[in-house]
Each structure stands twice: as C-alpha cells, then as structure tokens.
Amino acid sequence: MSKRAAFWLAWFTLVLYLVIAIITLLLQMKNAPSQLLSDIFNVLVLLAFATVGSLIASRRPQNPIGWLFCISALLWALGSFMQEYAVYALITVPDSLPAGALMGVFGGWAGGMGWYLMLTFLLLLFPNGRLLSPRWRPLAWLIAGLLVAYTITTLLAPTNPNQSNARLATVHNPMGIAGADDLFNVLTALLPLVLFATIIPCIVAVVLRFRRARGDERQQLKWFAYGMTLSILMLIVILILVFFSTANGAPGAFFYLAVVCIPISAAIAMLRYRLYDIDVLINRTLIYGMLTAVLALAYVISILILQYLLSGFTKGSQLPIVGSTLVIAVLFQPLRGRIQGIIDRRFYRSKYDAARTLAAFSARLRSEVDLQQLSEHLLAVVQETMQPTHVSLWLNPAGEDGKQRTSWRATPR
C-alpha cells in the first residue's frame, strides 16, 4: 500500500468511527437516557483511540500499531452500535427494526474482539510492530487461534452469556446450534479466561523488551509504561470512589477517562514528540505522588492528635485544622527535598552520583590552591560524571600578565 493510500485510509477510519458513534449515541438516548453521561465518556475515549490510530497509521503506515488502534476502536464502536440497535429492536420498541437478535450477537462479538486485540497484540508488538524474537511466535499464533475460537463460539452459541450488554444476555441466537448449550456454555466461559491469561506473557514481553531496549525504543516504552501506570492508578481511585459513592452513573463515567492515558502516551511514544522529557515527567510524578500521600497522611494524623490533645479547650473550634495546615506548610519543602533525594538514589543513581561529585568538586575548588592537584581532580570529576573514552587537559605557560591559561582536547566517544 502506498503512503498516500494509507494516509487516506487511516483518516477514513476516523470519519467512519465518528458516524458510528453519533448513531450509537442517538440509539442510547432512546434506550437508556439516564446513562447518557457514561455513554458520552465512552465515545470520547474511543475517539482518543481512533484519533491516535489514525495519526500513527497515516505517519507510520508500515507499523501495525496504528492499524491495531484503528481496528480495535472501530470494532469496539461497531459492537456498541449493534448492541444498542438490538436493544432498541427487541426491548425499547419491539419488532421496530429487523434482525435485532442477529445484530446483538455480532455486536457482542465485535466489542469483545476489539477489546482482546488491544490487550494482547498491542502489548506484544509495541512499539516497533515486531515480535521481541522468533521465540514469541507460538504465543502470537496461540492468541490468533484463541481469537478464531472465540469468534466461532460466540457466533454459534445458542445464547451468548458473554454479552457486554446485560439486557441481551438471554437473547436467542438465530445462528446458534440447537442442543449444544452445555458445550457452548463451557467454551464461552473458558475462552475469555484463557485470553485474559495470555495478557500476562504479553506484559512479560514488554518488560523484557524494555530491559533490552536502548535509545529511542527505551524512551518509547517508558512513555507507554507511564500511560499504563497512570491508567491503573486512576482506575483504582475511581473504583474506590464508585464503591463509596451513592450517585448513579457519574462516578462510573470517569472510568473511561482513566483509559485515555493509554492512547495519549502511545501517540507521544510512537510519534516521538518531546520524547526525552519522559524522565523528568516520571521523576516529578514520583516526587509529587509520594509527597501528596505523605502530606495527606500527616494532615489526618495531626488533626486527630491535636483534637485529642486540645479536646478540652477547642470543642467545636477550627483550631486543629488550622494548626494541621500550618504543620503541612512547614513540612512541605523539607519533605520534598528528602523525597527527591530518595528517588534520585533509588531510580536515578547515575544522576545522583554525578550531582554529589560536582558538589564535592565545587567545595574543593574554593579551598584548593595547588594547580596540579586541582587539574588531576578536575579530570577525575569529568571521567566520573560524563564517562568519556578519553580526556586531556592542556595547561599553557603563564602569559605576560602572569595568568595561567588552559586549553582542552577530548576524544569523542
């Protein structure tokens, strides 16, 4: 396929997704208007996946990662549309549209297929679109075989208990094989579990790829891992909020926002925009994440302690809260510096050692008067911090003004 054809095909998939998403929203407003907020978030998340896929596929058409995003988003959107069509045709306004049951079956298959493709092959092939080594081919063929088995089982089961839309779980499949309910019930329950189990070796492949990667590929994997980690942390927070919340729909709708981190980080990694800022971003996330957790814990503990100590004097007063706030303000900078040092020592050891070496050299520079000793120490600092293959320091004789002059010569690595 030519680059021009790939460009137009990639952006055509985005337009097609938008058309499907608009029609799906219209059906969802008819079927379940109370869930409109959650449905809109779902559409926006899929829009992020589709847009990222179109961007990557149009600029890197030879890399299958972009096409994986496009196909997965389209299948996911198509599955939602077909299932909403089935709900409208079978439940909201019965017999108003033809082939409602058939659309429900194909919708359940399409949504699941898009989800499994994203969870398996995206991890297995990211970022260069190739397997880590030929030894990973059996896993790729196993996943492909499981997806074929999942397709056959879903389309031929008399009923589909794996419907993502619970309202269609008991709908009879017009293509189902009658009298094989027990067999298909086992298969439809077992295959998704096996497919989810294959995600574990796919994650292992990402870890091994990161350990072997160098240069741009290593930075790409850092971006991808950063997006995945943020999504997981946000999902945990959202699940806690949903568990303790009594509101209907709104907390659960933010579930989709957490997933947006994955396509955004993948797009930055694949398109290599400001790629090397990821180390700074990870560093800041670790620092302020730990700082927030420590300060929040200290804030709660200080309030409890102050309320206990001053309970006889400050009953109904805001003094414990004010005092806790002042304590947190005083602790902020010392804690930040301490956490920065811990993270640098644990995750950025070379940077931490270089900073300590330069600080020690600066202190010695203020007190050293022997030029020979200072020159030797300077060469040692350059060797330790920058690690070049060769370093030379040339000292010129003193000029007419009596000042010593230096010149450098270094062999590049």
N, C-alpha and C positions, 0 to 999 in steps of 0.2 A: 504494500500500500504506500502511495506517495505521501509526502509530508503534507501537501495541500489537502488531499482527500482525508487524511487522518485529522487535520485541523477542523474541517467542516463536520466530519462525523462526530468528533468529540463534543462540539458545541451543539450539534443537533440533539445529542442525548440529553443535554441540559434543558433545551427547549421542550423536548418530549416529556421530561420529568415535570416541568412546570405545568404543562397541560394536564397530565395525570393528577398532579397534586391539587390543582384547582377543582377538578371534577370530584375528586375524593372528598375535599372539604365540603362541597355542596351536598354530597350524599350524607356525610357525617352530621351536618346541621339538621338534616331531616331525621336521621336515625337516633342520635343522642346529642341534642343541643346542649345539655349540661356539661358535656365533656369537651366543649369547643376549645378551651384554653389548652388542654393537653394535646388535642389534635393539631393545633397551630404550632406548638413547640415541636411536635413530631415532624411536621412538614419542614420547619426551619432547619432541624438537624439533618434531615435527608437532603435538604437544599445545600447544606455545607458539604456533605459527602459528594453530591453530584457536581457542585462547582469545583471542588478540589480535583475530582476525577477529570473533568473537562480541561482544567488548567494543565494538569500533568500530562494527560494524553495528547493535548494539542502541541505541547512543547517537547515532550519526550515520547513520541509515538512508539518507539522501539521498546520502551519499558512497559511491561504488562501491569505495573502497579496502578497507573492511571486508569487503564481499562477495567481493572478489578473494582476500583471505586465507582466508575460509571455503571458497570453491570450490576453491582450489588445494590446501588441506590435505585436503579430502575426496577430491579426485581422486587425490592422492598416496597417501593411505591406502587408497583403494579399489584402486588399482593394485597396491600391495604385497599386499593380501589376495588378489586374483585370481591373482597370480603364485605366491604360496605355495600356494593351492588347486591350481593347475596342477601344481606340483612334487609335491605330495602325491599327486594323482590319477594322474600319469604316471610318477613316479620312485620316491618313497618307498614307496607301496603301489599299484602299477599296477592300473588299472581299478577302484579302490575307489570313486571318485566320478565322476559323469557330466560330460561336456563339459569335460574338462580342457584340451584344446588350445584350445578357444574362449575359455575363461577366461584362458589365458595371453596370447592375442592382445589381448583387451580390457584386460587388466592392463597390458601394455606400453604401450598407447595412453594409458590413464588416467594412469599415472605421468608419462609424458613431457608430456602436456598440462598437468598441474598445475605441472610444473617450468617450462615455457615461459611460461605465463601469469604466473607470479611474476617471471620475469626480464625480461619485456617490458612488459606493461601496468602493472605496479606502478611501475616506473621512469617510464613515460611519463605517468602520471596523478597521481603523488604530489605534493602532499598534498591538493589540493582536489578531486580526481576529474575534473578537466577538462584538456583539452589546453592546451599553452602558448599556442597561437594556431591559427587555421584552417589555417595552412600545414603543420601537423603531421598533418593528416587523412590525406594519402596514406600516411604511414608507418603510421598505425593501420590503415588498410584493407589495406596490404601485409602486416602481421603477421597480421591476421584471415584473409586469403587463404592465407597460408602455413600457418596452423594447420588450415584446412579441407583443404588439400592433404596435410598431414601425416596428418590423420585418414583420408582416403581411401586414401592409400598404405599406411599401417600396417594397415588393416583388410582390404585386398585383396591384399597381397603374399603369394606362396605360402609363403615363410618370412620371419621377422622378425629380421633381423640386428641391429636396434637394441634388442633386449630388454635391459633393465637387469639381468635375472637370467640369467647366462650358462648356467645349466642348461637354459634353454628356447630357446636361440638357434637350434637346429636343428629345433624342433617344427614340423610341417606345419600350415599354416593351413587349416581346413576351408572358410573363405570365400574363399581365395586363388584368383586367376585362373591356371589352369594354362598353362604355355608362355610366361609373361611374366617369367621370372626375371631376365633381364638388365635389362629396363626398370625393374623394381621395385628391383633391387639398386642401380641408379644413383640412383633417386629417394630411396630410404631412406637413402642415404649423403649425398646433396646437400642435402636439405631441412633436416636438423638443422644443417648448416654455415651455410646461409642464415639460419636462425632465430637462430643464435648471432651472426651478423654484424649483425642488426638491434638487438642489445643495445647496440652502440656508439653509434648515433644516440640511443637511449633515454637513455644516460648523458649524452650531449651535451645532451639536453633538460633533464636535472636540473641540469647546470651552468649553462645559460642561465637557467633558472627561478630559480636561486639568485642570479645576478647582478642579475636584475630585481626580485627579491622585496624587500619591506620589512616590518618589524614582525613579527607572529606567523608569517607564512609563511616568512620568512627563518630564524627560530629553529627552526621545524619541519624545514626542510631541513637545518639544522645537526645536529639530533638524528639524522636519517636517515643523513646522511653519516658521522656519528660511529659509528653502529652498523655501517655497511658497512665502514668502515675498520678497526674493531676485528676484525670477522669475517675480513677479508682477512689482517691481520697474524697472527691466531691460526691461520688455515689454513696460512700459510707455516711457522710454528713447528711445527705438528703434522705437516706433511708432512716436515719435516726430522727430527723425532723418529721418524716411521714409517720413514723411509729408513735411519736408523742403528740402529733397534731390531730385535731378533730375536724379540720377543714376538709372539704371534699374537693378533690381534683387539683387544687392549686399546688400543694407541696409536691404531689406526684408529677406534676407537669414539669417541674425543674429537673427531674431525672434526665430529660432529654438534653438539657443544657450541659450537663457534665460530659456527655459523649462528644460534644462539639470540639473538645480539646484534641481528640484523636485526628480528625481530618486536618485541622489547622496546623498541628505540629508536623504531620506528614507532608503537607504542602510546603512548609518552610524548609523541611529537610530535603525534599526532592528538588525544589527549585533553587536551593542554596542561597537564599536571601538572608544576609547578615548571619551566616552560618555559625561563625565563631563566637558570637555573643552568647551561645548556649551555656558556656562555662560560667559566665557572670550571672546569668539568669538562674542556673541551678544553685550557685553559691548564695545568691540573695534569697531564693526560696527556702533553702535550708536554714539560713540565719533567721529570717523573719518568721518562718513557721515555728521553729523551736522557741524563738523569743516570745511569740504570741502565746504559745502553750504555757511556757514558764510563768509569764506575767499574769495570765488568766488564773493559773493555779495559785500564785502568790496573792492575787487580789482577793480570791474567795477565802483563802486561809486567813489573811489579815483581817477581813471583815468579821469572820467567825471569832477570831481571837479577841479583837477589840470589843465586839459585842459582849463577849463573856467577861472580859476584864472590867468593862465600864457599864455593865448592865444596871448597876445601882444608881448610876449618875446620868445616863444618857437614854433612859427609856423613852422610845418614840422619837429620838433625835437622829439626825443625819450625820452625826459626828464620826461614827465608824466608817461610813462610806467616804467622807471627805478625807479622813486620815489614811484610808487604804489607797485612795487616789494619789495622795502625796507620796506615799511609800513607793508606789509603782513609778511615779515620775522620777524619784531619786534613783531607783534601781535600773532604769532603762539603759542609760549609757554604759554603766559597768557591766551589766549583763550582756549587752550587745557585743562589747569588746571581748568578753570571756567566751561567748558562744562562737564569735568569729575565729578566735584562736583555736578552739576545739575542732571546728570544722576544717580549718586550714591544715591542722596537724593530721586529721583523720582522712580527708578526701583530697587535699591539695598539698601533699607533703613537700614536693619539689619547690612549689611557690613559697611555702612557709620557711623552708630551709634557706632559700635564697634571700628572703626578707631578713631573717635573723643574721645571715652572713653579712649583708650590706649594712645592717645596723651596727654590727660589731666593727666593721671596717671604718664606718663614719666616726665611731668613738675613738678608734685608734688613730685616725687621721688628725684629730685635734691635738693629740699628745705626742705623736711620733715626730722626731726631728732628724733621724738618720735616713738619708735618701735611699741608701742601698736596702735597708730593711723595709722601707715603705714600698719600694719597687717590687721586691720579692712578694710582699704581702698583697700588693695590687694584682700581680699576675696570678697568685693563688685564688683570689676572690673571683677574678674573671673566669678562671678554669672551673671553679666550683659552681658558679651560678649559671654561666652560659654554656659550659662544656664544649668549647670549640676543639677542632682537631689540632690546631696549632696557634700559639700566641707568642708574639715578640714585642718587646718594649725597647725602643732605642732612645738613649739619652744623648743629646747633643752637648758639646762643651759649652761652658758659660759664654754668653755674648759680651759685647763691650759694656753693657750696662750691669754685668755681673750676675744676671739672672740665668738659671738653668732652664733649658728648653727640651721638650720631649717630642718624639715622633713615634707613631705606631705602625706596625706591619703585622697583619694577621692573615693566615691562610684560611679561606672559607672551607666549611665542611663539605 
